[in-house]
Amino acid sequence: MIFDTIRTLLQQWAQDGALPQMFTYGFVVNAFMAGLIIGPLLGGLGTLVVVKRFAFFSEAVGHAAMTGVAIGILVGEPYTGPYGSLFGFCLLFGILLNYLRNRTGLASDTLIGVFLSISLALGGSLLLLLAGRINVHILENVLFGSVLTVSSQDLVVLSIIGLLTACLALFNYNHLILSSFNVQLAALRKVRTTLMDYLFVVLVTLVTVAAVKVIGAILVGALLVIPAATARILAQSMRGFFWLSIVIAIVSTLLGILLPIQFALPVPSGAAIILVAGSVFIVSALARGFIPALKGTTA
């Protein structure tokens, strides 16, 4: 398998002194490879989330993942990777939410709030029901992420989701951006806005669920928003907005994974990733306030 080859190569480089010593450990290499896959996906899709003003939706999907894990454990899926229930429940959650948003006329944040509340209530009830059957650390890993639990199977799932998302998103990116900015203009240009809406929901759901293992259900939505928000402050063009968001997401993910390992910090990987991304955002926001030349796409 390609991941085994890459893992062996990186471990060999670490033993030869070309990489830090921590890369001699397989779980570090697995987490590093997962970060390289997750970072670009979350950074790229985050630009759509910010433009569409759908940050609350990505948070809701992340929290729904907790319910998906609980359902998976309840029906007998493995604790370490209940992917069937995770993807199944979260896709149902996202698609049904978008369907009702188009049919009821309710504001997006109102409908998301309703779905989020129901999902959390259901997930919390199921987890309490399962409390005697599972280790509490499994729940911590689901909520806050853990680099220790990233396996070869997780990397395969991430790769499949990453390839599928990249193909669909890049091929339709201009239409997705246009329909996010101005639905009427997109319709005039023959863009299938309803289809783009559902595609956006599915892509965000797939990537959010795929990233839960590393970042955690509670925090994964933040990495869709923070790098893109930072890039929007600084970027001078839409192209710059897209690529800067990806760079910030990759750097935040890798630093958040590696720094706690390097310095033996008792911080979950998800929390560390978001703290790094949040620090970049705060510095960027302050810099824009003090340096008038920094006028991003929000100007």
Salt bridges, closest charged atoms under 4 A:
ASP4 OD1 - ARG7 NH1 2.65
GLU59 OE1 - HIS63 ND1 3.92
GLU140 OE1 - HIS137 ND1 3.16
ASP154 OD2 - LYS213 NZ 2.63
ASP197 OD1 - LYS52 NZ 3.00
ASP197 OD2 - ARG101 NH2 2.52
